[in-house]
């Protein structure tokens, strides 16, 4: 792990790291990486509706529809996330999903703003 957020190096360098890790233990490597538009950790494959991490990763490589389906399943599998979303408790949702430093990236306000924009229509 990096000592600070974003300290993993350039994006282009990440896939070769994953390949090297997979040579040691493919399952562990796939579980330790985040996947798709919603950056879901591979270790959460069951909550996303998959029987194994390899099928989860394959789905993430198929495209954004599969990303969204996995995200919806992931939220449905965690009562805290589901409740926070239903109650529009953006800060609670962001804290559970992104961790205690969620506010550093304004995830909660971005969610609130997006919801407000979509419901104005």
C-alpha positions, 0 to 999 in steps of 0.5 A: 500500500502507498503511504498516501492516496494516489501514490501508486504511480502512473495509470499505465504502470498498474496493469503490469503490476497486476500481471506480476501479482497474478503470476504469484497468485492470480485469485489474490491479485484479481481480488486486490484490484478495483474494477469497473466504473465504480471501482469495486474491489475484486474481493466483493465479487459475491456481493456483486452477484458472481460466483468467483472473482474471475467471472466478475473481472470478465464482466467488468471487461465487457463494459459499463452495463455490466459495471452498473449491474454489479454496482446495483447488486453490490448496493443491494447486498449491503443494507447500510448502503441501500438504506443510505441511498434510499434516504438520500443520506449522501454523506453516509453512503459516501463514507461507507462506500469510499471510506472516512476520507470521502469528503476529500473528493467531495463524493457526497456533494457530487452525489447530492448535486447529481441527484438534484440535477436529475430530479429537476427534469 
